[in-house]
């Protein structure tokens, strides 16, 4: 199984991350502060320049006011489309 950031199974995650942040009305800097990371890491996650692990995904969703289980369900739905 390919682990590339460009693998088709990974492609929809970065846009979901950005969508969650934008729906929460957070800037990249504001989200980065909540997650205790640099804003460049947020940017790199949203542009598929770095991988996001499952724990970070759950933290990201929570910081955006989204239940991580609901966020994962949304990701799986996007992968089906």
PEQUICOR-V672149 format. One record per residue. N is the residue number from 1. PSI is psi in whole degrees, -180 to 180 (* if undefined). Layout:
# PEQUICOR-V672149
n;psi
N;PSI
N;PSI
This chain:
# PEQUICOR-V672149
n;psi
1;128
2;139
3;7
4;146
5;-21
6;2
7;141
8;-32
9;-15
10;-21
11;-31
12;-16
13;-49
14;-40
15;-33
16;-42
17;-47
18;-44
19;-43
20;-45
21;-46
22;-40
23;-27
24;1
25;43
26;139
27;167
28;-39
29;-41
30;-42
31;-42
32;-41
33;-43
34;-37
35;-5
36;50
37;171
38;154
39;-25
40;-30
41;-38
42;-48
43;-46
44;-32
45;-40
46;-16
47;14
48;32
49;-13
50;151
51;150
52;125
53;173
54;-37
55;-42
56;-39
57;-46
58;-42
59;-42
60;-49
61;-47
62;-43
63;-26
64;4
65;23
66;136
67;128
68;-33
69;-42
70;-39
71;-42
72;-40
73;-40
74;-42
75;-45
76;-37
77;-42
78;-35
79;-29
80;-26
81;*
